[in-house]
Amino acid sequence: MNTVLKTSALVISIAVLFALPNGKANASSPWYCYQQYQECLAYGGDPWSCEVEYYYCRGMQIPAKMPAVHAAGNKRD
């Protein structure tokens, strides 16, 4: 009985240690990624590069940038 109690206490303590957070920021959280994006802009980083890093941090696909399409044939003088 004494051995069962000791083993149970050991197993529970190990489970609690694994359940505790390790103190590192969750890199995949939207708030963490947004803070990184804001810091990148605050330090004078290129907005496009900061945006690419934000999407990479979130694990999302980077959206394609398209130039504006000018429909010159629809103009009336």
FENVEN-V342448 format. One record per helix or strand of 2 or more residues. SS is the DSSP state (H for helix, E for strand). FROM is the first residue (numbers start at 1). LEN is the number of residues. If there is no record, write none. Layout:
SS|FROM|LEN, SS|FROM|LEN
This chain:
H|2|18, H|30|13, H|47|12, H|72|3
